Amino acid sequence: GNSVTQMEGPVTLSEEAFLTINCTYTATGYPSLFWYVQYPGEGLQLLLKATKADDKGSNKGFEATYRKETTSFHLEKGSVQVSDSAVYFCALITYGNNRLAFGKGNQVVVIP
Amino acid sequence: DTAVSQTPKYLVTQMGNDKSIKCEQNLGHDTMYWYKQDSKKFLKIMFSYNNKELIINETVPNRFSPKSPDKAHLNLHINSLELGDSAVYFCASSAPWEAGASTDTQYFGPGTRLTVL
């Protein structure tokens, strides 16, 4: 089946620090990969996506590259802001499955 | 313009009651979903409808019954509410995954926080 693994635990960092959130996956078939963000008290928003190997998704300064050889889709941002504090979810879907498989999410807290 | 909307945003009720959550999308999508987010933020699919037809029905108690009156609406009715039903419920929608397309992006509503006392 499809599954997504995100690194354990919350991430706390200072403003302007570099952010990396690891995401690895297993999939039956060829997946499309997503990062969703959930700001406090809000719903899920699509942050970025990639649909084939070596594609780079980017949005709002965040980037993630679809790495088929390592089955990974790590999220990065070079300089975080307090407004980036949120929960970040890695997810995948495969053709014909219709089910988004989510990782457990990572709470990111950016301190001024 | 809200793409996927849900009502109500908050729902507080007593054990044993019956309640409904409504979802509407104005994106012209054919497929709609219900997801449940538990207290640890874990998200899991419950149901999916494509053009008013049920296509995904995960292992969910039969107290939960989705209803799709048309392809723009997917409602969730819950009978005999239990404490463990307390969660945030998200509706989502997506366009058809057409031949040759490479993705099936799902767009989520703002969520309904259900609290069962």
Interface residues (C-beta under 8 A of the other chain):
Chain A: S32 F34 Y36 Q38 E42 G43 L44 Q45 L46 K49 T51 K52 V87 F89 I93 Y95 G96 N98 R99 L100 F102 K104 G105 Q107
Chain B: T31 Y33 Y35 K40 K41 F42 L43 K44 I45 S48 N50 I55 I56 F90 A92 S94 W97 S102 T103 D104 T105 Q106 Y107 F108 G109 P110 G111
